[in-house]
């Protein structure tokens, strides 16, 4: 897909941000006045300056530009895996949510159910949990002899991922012996730190590196996400080109010229008004899992107890996932008539990759017959527009992000747009958007409970918890 090098084509694929339904002009008294944004100018300018100053440390911002050799290597690896029937990602968090979202967006919605000749690549499984029933179910449907397992953990020691590795390794050894591990395992991890890189070197595994400064939730555009995407036939060069295009669109300091900065500024104002819930509602099944990926990006980045000066602030906005039109019949009642504590982000598509005509029929039943002669495209677009209107009428804030079509280029744009929005929101909130101390606390407690060496003090802390009272257990 080389057309992404053409400037006119790139402009035709530009992702659009429409925030009319956030503004006082449209929404009325519950909307945001342009003057409120103007009043934030000193804060916005400070945040924009910080984004420029800190850019060298934000290594994820260079991913669209510095991976030419890595992409070529990934493409060679893909060619060497023609024998592979099942490609299994062993990972959790950003190591799993990104690959899942991109696969859902860019491949057939029933990709794994297609015969091999129609897929063009192996089936993809992303094992993002350690539910024992799930692992058993995976092993029931794949043949380890024809499978490749991509073990993804930046730290090289994530308990969930390493436990999965411990489970699949004996299966491979039983089939072909320990020397076969290099055929069936790929490692994606830190270049020098952690246990996985030690294992990879010991057994000669094909290894890809997670760059320094690229955290899990910002890692989809590095080998963490690119390997699985390429194996399944996705154009990863176009994905990176879309991200590079969005990088250009998000460089201006002026929020009125920068879609990511404007989205962050509007969310910041909404948070200060008590909108502590961010709903993402795609109107395309292909984008459904983008809401899952965004949920981690937004929650883990912005949910912080302390600001950059160490002051306790308890910042954050809870992400909620919805799907249009499915959740019009479950959640939208709350969004239109419930509290004014939410901002809804609609994800729309101008041109779907397929359409289905609705035949004429049941002429004697006008309330059904009126649908005949329309298409499912017309129906879903009408449903989206109607939901946007209903929220606006009830005074609830929303905005719409539209992809001209869902392809690798526009998905790259979308991923990068949300990443920059999140980073800028972190600057406005004066918090560190790139750490996750709350996650680390839970990890350390789990290590202590499982007896990991070096966590005796944490185990003693857990043992000193107040005992559970039976009167509170029903």
PyMOL commands that set and color helices and strands:
alter all, ss='L'
color gray80, all
select helices_A, chain A and resi 2-5+7-12+20-22+24-30+34-39+41-57+59-62+68-80+94-106+111-113+116-119+132-141+144-146+159-176+178-184+195-203+216-218+223-231+236-249+255-257+259-272+285-302+326-329+332-337+366-369+376-393+408-429+437-449+456-463+470-472
alter helices_A, ss='H'
color red, helices_A
select strands_A, chain A and resi 16-18+86-90+123-127+147-152+185-189+206-209+277-282+304-306+312-315+318-323+342-351+397-405
alter strands_A, ss='S'
color yellow, strands_A
deselect
rebuild
show_as cartoon
